[in-house]
Amino acid sequence: MTMYLDHFGLTEAPFKITPHTEFFFAGASRGETLEALIYAITSGEGMVKVTGEVGAGKTMLCRVLMERLPENVETIYLAVPSLSPDEMLATIADDLGVELHGGNTTKLIRALQERLIAIHSEGKQVVALIDEAHAMPLETLEEIRLLSNLETSHHKLMQIVLFGQPELDQHLMLPNMRQLKERITHSFNLMPLPPRDIKDYLNFRLRAAGYKGPDLFTPEALKLIAEASEGLTRRINIYADKTLLAAYAENTFTITPDHVRAAISDTQIVLRAVSGGHRARWAIAGSLLVGIAIGFIAGRVTVPEAPVVVAIQPPSAKAQPDVPAKPSVTADASTPKTQPAPAAVERLEVVAPAPVNPPVPAAVPVPTPVASTPSAAEVDWLDARMSADTARIRALAGNRYAIQLMMADSRERPAIEGFLRQASRELNADRIMVYPTGTMENPRVGVLYGNFADRAEASDELARLPVRLTKFRPYARSVGAITEDIRAPGIERR
């Protein structure tokens, strides 16, 4: 959302939750961790592990690492941890230009080793950066250990860096993972930002986005953000973004603790919903970033694509049975409307419709809401689409292939929806499929494209993909493997 950019003299949004390397904050030991990672990789000894809580900045660190490694280091980035062992080998081999002509796993590893030796003879290194490694099947983790055995008499042919949540450490504690754990020679724990560094973090991102004025956040505001975020950068970004929206709505450049409290209160609805189930959690979270803006700004801003209903109560409003309730402000993506801005705002309430079973859509293109009041089916359209597309995938033969365009944490719903809109513009929307994967603790969403007879046909189409759709390193996957990764109906929703 960019509605407050001109107000604060910004050239771009400073608190995006997607990882943009130009916003990498080197404070709070993050710069030192990056340098240590570069040293550990270029020294060429053992495996490396980086752990951190959800939202601590692991993916950002991984992306920056890819940019900062020396030119003689070739990187392989694996962002799809749910790969089977064979699929992981095939993906690595494909990234390194190894010709795949079928055959068994032994022949594939031999071909991969020959390619790695050739790269090593050119004075280059290969490093595989595996994101979300905590969600990787244990048999695939074991395959990683076997890959680490590929070496010359003096050097490892491939360095491996595992990025994951603390659950990765739990997996490595299992008896059958002991050999893999012993190969890890460098371990890093990405800690949350301490309260003293949050001011520097916020100011850094503001300056990186073009802000040139005095500090915006007062000590009281910083203290509130530090306490609510627990130092996790993703939460800090969400709170800071909503706080700037609140200040913009009041046409002020002074950020007060009240602005922060409003942002935190709005986000606490999401945090409470987390313990209540995945669907409730992200049906609300997908619209909260725009919800607070609509609540504060009412009719001053063009409404976003996702439908949101926000009820606004002024500070003096109290429940009175003989006085009819004020009507809600309804955002309709198809017909933007304006309403007079309220004189004062103390509390925002997101009005969610009662849960119902949404109908399964007949077609897969991204829907455009048109109703003036969103129903539960509209709020949960992504869930409904995944149900329909899952049925389509399971109906395909297991030996068919599709292109994995994207794999993301299901909690990144706005990013997933944005990618789907872009993909539907660039490709045939009827050939795009979305499915749930991961676990209940770490739910993920996969985006597929096409239905191909074999890997070669899928690879040909992969080479023709628009550049804008290759940022997540798409690759060809068998339908059989994808079907195995789909979460069982019993855990698709809690």
Summary of the structure (lengths in Angstrom):
residues: 494
radius of gyration: 24.1
end to end distance: 30.4
largest distance: 85.8
contacts: 1553
relative contact order: 0.10
helix: 46%
strand: 16%
